[in-house]
């Protein structure tokens, strides 16, 4: 997990353009993100959501399959051969072992894509109305300072991993399993 700590960060890819009579003086200003302690904690919480998604994807694929195999082993059933053991396993796990890594990857990627495409962990784009123009000694010019605080990421904490798994990832990844999609 990576996230920024409280502090000021020059964004070399973003700028704000001030216009005559606008919220800031006329000109083009590079953006400096001023991340507060609370803003950093919100960014960290957003990154933790991605970690939770990966943990759930792991549990619902590789780990769960291993649990089924271990439960079968604990029962002590003896099979006449590998084919019989695999047939018994197929009754309990609706996925072929070779497809497990792809299924895990698909679940994790689908949940990450949903969060990223919806911009739930992305601060709003810098706008003149939210910026303060200051001289920045490090950049050696005037910059537009935009604060990232506890209100900057309002969607963090609103979309649980289970919801993403059941409503997005599992349907998107069903092709890795032996299950059939539900008919509407």
C-alpha positions as CSV (number, residue, x, y, z in Angstrom):
1,X,0.0,0.0,0.0
2,X,1.3,3.4,-0.9
3,X,-0.2,6.8,0.1
4,X,1.1,10.3,0.7
5,X,1.8,11.6,4.1
6,X,0.7,15.1,5.2
7,X,2.6,17.7,3.3
8,X,2.8,19.8,0.1
9,X,3.3,18.1,-3.2
10,X,4.0,19.8,-6.5
11,X,2.0,18.2,-9.3
12,X,3.9,18.7,-12.5
13,X,1.0,17.5,-14.7
14,X,-1.7,19.8,-13.4
15,X,-2.2,23.5,-13.6
16,X,-4.9,26.0,-13.0
17,X,-5.6,28.9,-15.3
18,X,-6.8,32.2,-13.7
19,X,-8.9,34.5,-15.8
20,X,-9.7,38.2,-15.6
21,X,-12.4,38.7,-12.9
22,X,-12.1,35.0,-11.8
23,X,-11.5,33.4,-8.4
24,X,-7.7,33.8,-8.8
25,X,-5.4,36.2,-10.6
26,X,-4.9,35.9,-14.3
27,X,-2.2,33.4,-15.3
28,X,-1.3,29.8,-15.3
29,X,-0.2,28.2,-12.0
30,X,1.2,24.7,-11.3
31,X,-0.8,22.9,-8.7
32,X,0.6,22.1,-5.3
33,X,-1.5,19.6,-3.3
34,X,-1.6,20.5,0.4
35,X,-2.4,17.2,2.1
36,X,-3.7,17.5,5.6
37,X,-3.3,14.8,8.3
38,X,-7.0,14.0,7.8
39,X,-6.6,14.0,4.0
40,X,-3.7,11.6,4.3
41,X,-5.8,9.3,6.5
42,X,-8.6,9.3,3.9
43,X,-6.1,8.5,1.1
44,X,-4.7,5.7,3.3
45,X,-8.3,4.4,4.0
46,X,-8.9,4.3,0.2
47,X,-5.8,2.3,-0.4
48,X,-6.8,0.0,2.4
49,X,-10.0,-0.7,0.5
50,X,-7.9,-2.0,-2.4
51,X,-6.0,-4.2,0.0
52,X,-9.3,-5.5,1.5
53,X,-10.6,-6.3,-2.1
54,X,-7.5,-8.3,-2.8
55,X,-7.8,-10.2,0.5
56,X,-11.4,-11.1,-0.3
57,X,-10.5,-12.1,-3.8
58,X,-7.8,-14.4,-2.4
59,X,-10.2,-15.9,0.1
60,X,-13.0,-16.5,-2.4
61,X,-10.6,-18.2,-4.9
62,X,-7.3,-19.8,-3.9
63,X,-7.9,-20.0,-0.1
64,X,-11.4,-21.3,-0.4
65,X,-10.3,-24.0,-2.8
66,X,-7.6,-25.0,-0.4
67,X,-10.1,-25.2,2.4
68,X,-12.3,-27.6,0.3
69,X,-9.3,-29.8,-0.5
70,X,-8.2,-29.9,3.1
71,X,-11.7,-30.7,4.3
72,X,-11.8,-33.7,1.8
73,X,-8.4,-34.8,3.1
74,X,-9.6,-34.6,6.8
75,X,-12.5,-36.9,6.0
76,X,-10.1,-39.6,5.1
77,X,-12.0,-40.8,2.0
78,X,-10.0,-43.1,-0.2
79,X,-10.4,-42.7,-3.9
80,X,-9.7,-45.4,-6.6
81,X,-7.6,-42.9,-8.5
82,X,-6.9,-39.3,-9.4
83,X,-10.0,-39.2,-11.7
84,X,-12.3,-40.2,-8.8
85,X,-10.7,-37.6,-6.5
86,X,-11.1,-34.9,-9.1
87,X,-14.7,-35.9,-9.7
88,X,-15.5,-35.6,-6.0
89,X,-13.7,-32.3,-5.9
90,X,-15.8,-31.0,-8.8
91,X,-18.9,-31.7,-6.8
92,X,-17.7,-29.3,-4.1
93,X,-15.8,-26.7,-6.1
94,X,-17.2,-25.2,-9.3
95,X,-13.8,-24.4,-10.7
96,X,-10.9,-26.3,-12.3
97,X,-7.6,-26.0,-10.3
98,X,-5.8,-24.6,-13.4
99,X,-8.2,-21.7,-13.6
100,X,-7.8,-20.6,-9.9
101,X,-5.0,-18.1,-10.5
102,X,-6.9,-16.5,-13.4
103,X,-10.1,-16.4,-11.3
104,X,-8.2,-14.7,-8.4
105,X,-6.6,-12.2,-10.7
106,X,-10.0,-11.4,-12.4
107,X,-11.7,-10.9,-9.1
108,X,-9.0,-8.5,-7.8
109,X,-8.7,-6.6,-11.1
110,X,-12.5,-6.3,-11.4
111,X,-12.9,-4.7,-7.9
112,X,-9.9,-2.4,-8.5
113,X,-11.2,-1.3,-11.9
114,X,-14.7,-0.6,-10.4
115,X,-13.2,1.7,-7.7
116,X,-10.7,3.3,-10.1
117,X,-13.2,3.9,-13.0
118,X,-15.7,5.4,-10.5
119,X,-12.9,7.7,-9.2
120,X,-13.8,6.8,-5.6
121,X,-10.2,7.3,-4.5
122,X,-9.4,10.3,-6.7
123,X,-9.6,13.8,-5.3
124,X,-11.7,16.2,-7.4
125,X,-9.8,18.0,-10.2
126,X,-8.1,21.2,-9.1
127,X,-10.3,24.2,-9.7
128,X,-9.6,27.9,-9.3
129,X,-12.4,28.2,-6.8
130,X,-10.7,25.8,-4.4
131,X,-7.2,27.2,-4.9
132,X,-5.1,29.8,-3.1
133,X,-2.2,31.4,-5.0
134,X,1.0,31.4,-3.1
135,X,4.7,31.9,-3.8
136,X,6.4,28.5,-3.5
137,X,10.1,28.8,-2.7
138,X,10.8,25.2,-3.9
139,X,9.2,25.8,-7.2
140,X,10.5,29.4,-7.3
141,X,7.2,30.7,-8.6
142,X,3.6,31.3,-7.7
143,X,1.5,28.1,-7.5
144,X,-2.1,27.2,-6.9
145,X,-2.4,25.4,-3.6
146,X,-5.3,23.0,-3.4
147,X,-6.0,21.3,-0.1
148,X,-6.8,17.6,0.2
149,X,-8.6,17.1,3.5
150,X,-11.1,14.8,5.2
151,X,-13.9,15.9,2.7
152,X,-11.8,15.5,-0.5
153,X,-12.6,11.8,-0.9
154,X,-16.3,11.5,0.0
155,X,-16.7,8.0,-1.5
156,X,-14.1,6.3,0.6
157,X,-15.8,3.9,3.1
158,X,-19.1,3.8,1.1
159,X,-18.4,0.8,-1.1
160,X,-17.5,-2.4,0.7
161,X,-15.5,-5.3,-0.8
162,X,-18.3,-7.8,-0.4
163,X,-20.7,-5.5,-2.4
164,X,-18.1,-5.1,-5.2
165,X,-17.4,-8.9,-5.2
166,X,-21.1,-9.9,-5.4
167,X,-22.3,-7.2,-7.8
168,X,-19.4,-6.7,-10.1
169,X,-16.4,-9.0,-9.8
170,X,-18.2,-12.4,-9.4
171,X,-20.5,-11.9,-12.5
172,X,-17.5,-10.5,-14.5
173,X,-15.4,-13.5,-13.6
174,X,-17.9,-16.3,-13.8
175,X,-16.3,-17.5,-17.1
176,X,-13.4,-19.0,-15.0
177,X,-15.8,-21.3,-13.1
178,X,-18.1,-24.1,-14.0
179,X,-21.1,-22.1,-12.9
180,X,-23.7,-20.7,-15.3
181,X,-24.8,-17.0,-15.1
182,X,-28.2,-16.5,-13.6
183,X,-30.9,-15.6,-16.1
184,X,-32.6,-12.2,-15.6
